[in-house]
């Protein structure tokens, strides 16, 4: 059955689930029509250089766009992909048919890659953080308040606590962390109070009614406002229930260890908190100050890698026009040096 959606402005509704609008344009979208367009694709391929051949890992398979490009770049390339979304297993079968034994898929989150990968295994590792368009546009996954459904938000719906359960039972401290720290919502106190007041009413069980609770708490949608009032709160809840920042902090050292000497780690993030973790990790590996307060002497630092550039790489204006959800994407890349034991 078609899903009827209303958008005023085609905004960043992909990886981060940011839904933006300013006026009324109607369109009908079938689930089969959803297409996940890989962001910063050219930049990733330039730095990973799969055309030169090698073994690679895509730790966030998603729609398979980056994975497919890596495999197509050289007929000798091998690729190992990871994703904990059960639907990604089905999407991965298409690549398996096309690339055979050169492609391996693991139904695991990237923080579990050590279960199947080895040190010094890959010439390049890619991480494209956040959620895919497939996850966002499937109502049953409960990520989007544009599609009325039970509010779930789990990247892996087979484990953990749903967003509905979290909203109904989490401590005030946990709610504050989700809304204020992860969602970076300025009016966090109003939102947290409204959520706690709505417990037991049923309003926290579905995406649209939960979004309305948040929207009312912050004063509703203002004229010409580009971002829905519930966007930041939904984002914070999603990050909280999936432990996304903790998983990222665990996975980065694993990904780095899995690189061969000279191997490249490329990470695309869409959220400032994700990017901060990636930036600090890469600077630490490169023997650079991790942040402004890091005043250690240079001789006290170890250098295990080199940064391709100090600042993040952003999508071009043309890419943002073609794919608006790439707007908030940023890419950071480092190369592993020849260091025994890493």
N, C-alpha and C positions, 0 to 999 in steps of 0.2 A: 504494500500500500504506500502511495507517495506521501512524503512528509512535506507539508506546506510550511515554509519558513518566511519570516519577514526580516529584511535587512535594509538599513538606510545607507550604510557605508560598509563596503567590503573590507573589514579590518583584520586584525591579527587573531583569527579564530582557529589557527592551526595548533602549533606546538603547545602554546601556553593556555589555549582555550579562552583567549580574550575576545569578547564579542562586542563590536563597536557599531554604532548606528546613529544616524541623524535624520532620517526621513523615510518614506515608505517605498520600497521596491519589493515586489512579491516574486518569488520563483519557486518552482517545485523541484525537489531533489530526491531522487531515488537512491537508496543505499548503494546500489551497484554503480551509480554515477560518481561516487566519491573518489577523488584521485588525490593521492598524497604526492605533492611535488617536493623533491628533496631540495633543501636550501643550501646556498653556498656550494653548489655541486662542483663548479669549475675550480673554485679556490681549494676545495678539499682534494680534488684530483691532482691539481698542480703540486700540492705539498706532499701528498702520499705517493705520487708518481707510480701508479699501478701499471702504466704503459711499459715501464722498465722490467716488469715481472717480479714475482715474489709471493710470499704468503701474507695474508691480511686477515684482520678481524673487524667485523662491524658489531659493536656491542649493543647496538640499538636498531635492530632490523626494521621495525615499523612497517612501512610500505615497500621496503626493499629497493628503493631508488638508488641509494648510494651503493648498496651491495651489488646490484646489477651492473652499475657503471664500472666498478672495480673488476668484476669478472669479464666484462666485455673488453676491457682495455688491453688485455694480453691473454692469448689462448693457453698460456701455461700457468696463469695465476690460480691460486687456491684461496678460498675464503671460508672463514668460520663466523657464523652469525649467532647472535643471542637475542632473545626477547621472551618476556614472561607473559605476554598477552596470548591467551589460547588461540585467538583468531589469527595471530601472526604465523602460527604453525601452518594453517591452510594456505596463507599467502606465500609462504616459503616453498611450498610444493611446486609452484610454477617455476621457480628458479632451479629447483632440483631437477625438474624435467629438462630444462634447457641446458644446464651446465653439469649435470651428473655428479661424478665423484669429486669434482673440483669445489663443490659447494657442500658445506655441512651446517646444519641448523641445530641449535640447542635451545630447548624450552626452559630457559633460565634467565633470571635477572642478571645484569652485568656484575653485580656485587658477588655473584656466585661463580664467576668465570674460572677461579682457581680449581674448581672441581674437575674441569675438563681441559684446561690449558696448562702449558708448561713455561718455565722461564726461557727467555731468549727464543721464542717460537715464531714471532711475526716480524715482518718487515714494516708493517704499518698497522695501526689500530685507530679506529674511528669511533667516536661517541657523539650521537646527535640527541641531546637531552630533551625532556618534555614528553608531550603526548602527540600521537599522530592524528591526522585528519580522520582516519578510520575510527579511532577511539572517540573522538569528539562528536562525530556525526551519527554515531549509533546510539539511539535514545536509551537502550537498555543498559548502557555502561554508566549512565547518570553523571556525565561530566558537564553537560551543557544545560543551562537554564532556558535555552530556546526550545528544547524538546522536553515536553513533560514526561517524566518517568521517575521511578524510584531513584533516589539520590545515592549512588553507589561510589563511584570515583576510584575504585581500586584498579591499579594497573594490572594486577593479577587477581581476578575475582574469585579465585579458588582458595585464597588465604587472606587472613587479616580481618579487620573491622571495616564495615561499610561506613560511608560518610554519614548516613542516617543514624547508625548506632553511635558514632562518635559525637554527633550533635546532641543526641539525647542523653549521653552518659558521661562525657568527658568532664574532667574537673574544670573549674574556672581558669586555673593556671594554664591548662592545656589549650583551652579555647583562646586565651589571650596570646599564647605563643603562636597559634595557628593564624589568628586574624592580624595581630599587630606585627609579629616578627616575620612570618612567612608570607602573609598577604600584603604586608606593608600598608595596611589600612589606617589612615590618620584618625578616623572616628571609631577606633576599635572598641572603646568602652561602651558606646551605644550599641554596637553590633553584638558584643558579648552579652550585654544585659538583655537584648531582645531575644537572642537565642535561648538563654536560660528561661526567660518568661514564656517562650513558646513550647517548652518541653511538655509532652503529654497531650498536646492539642492535635497532633497529626500533621501540623504544618511543616515539620522538619523531615518528613518522610519522602517528599517528592521535590524534584528540582525547581519547578516553577513556584510552588508555595514557599519553599525555603528561601528562594531568591527574593520573594516579596517581603518576607520577614526582614531580611537585610536591607532591602530598598527603603522600606518604611522607616527603619531605624536611623538611616542617614539622611532622611528628608526627601526621598524619591528622586526620580529622574528630572534633572534640570534642563531647560531649553538649550538646545545645541550641545548638550553634553555628549561627548564621543564614546565614553566608556560606561557601561551599565553599572549602577551603584553596587551590584553584588559581585562584580568581576573579581576584585581583589580578594574578597572573603572566600569565594569559591576556590580561587587559586591557592590560598593559604591552607584551606581544609584539605585539598588534594595533596599538597606537599606533605602535610602532617600525617595523614593516614597511610601514605605510602612510604614514609620515612625516606623521601627522595634525597634530601641533603646528606643524611647519614650514609645512604647507599653510595652516593657519589664519592664521599670522602673515603669510603672503604675501597671502591673500585679503582680509583686513580693509581694508587701504588701497585695494585695487581696488574693493571694495564701496562704500566711502565716496566714492571718486571718481565712481562711477557714479550717485550720488544728485544729484538736482536741489537747488537751494537750497530749504530747508524740508523736504527729504526725510528719511525716517526709516529708520534701521538698527536691526533687532531681532535679537538673537542669543540662542538657547537653548543652554546647555551642560549637561553632565552630569558633568563631571570637574573637579576643582579646578584642574588644570593648564590645561585649556582656559579655564576661567572667569578665571584669572589673566591670560592673554593678552588676552582680551576686555576685562576690566576696565581693564587698564593702557592699552590702545589707546584706549578711549573716554575715559578720564580725560585722556590726552594731548591728544586732539582738543578736549576741553572746557577745556583750559588749567588742569587740576587737577594736583596732585602725583600721579605715577603709582604711587608706593609710599611707605612710611614714610621711606625713606632719600633720597627726592627732595627736596632742600632748596633748589632754585633759587628765586630771587626771582620774584614774580608778573609783574613787568615783562619778565622774560626768556621768558615763555611766550606762545604764540600760541593764540588761541581760534578754532576753526573750527566748533564744535558746542556744543550744550547737552544735558546729561543730563536725562532725564525725572525721575530720582531717583538719589540717590547709591548706594543699596543695591540689590541684585538683587531681582527679583520672583520669589516662589516660588508653587508651586501651592497652591490652597486645600485644606483638609482633605477637603472633599467630592470634589475631583478625585483626590486620592491614594487615597481609598477606592474610587472608580470605576475608576481606572487606576493600580495600584500602581507601575508603572514610571516614573510621573511624580515619584516621591518625591525623586529627586536632581536634578531639573530646576531651572534658574534662568534667568531672562530679564533681559537688560540692553538698554536702548534709548537711542539718542541721536538728536537732530535736527540736520541740517546747517544751518549759518548761511549767509548770503549772502557768500561769499568767492570772489572771482575766481581762476580758475586751479586750483580744487579740484574 
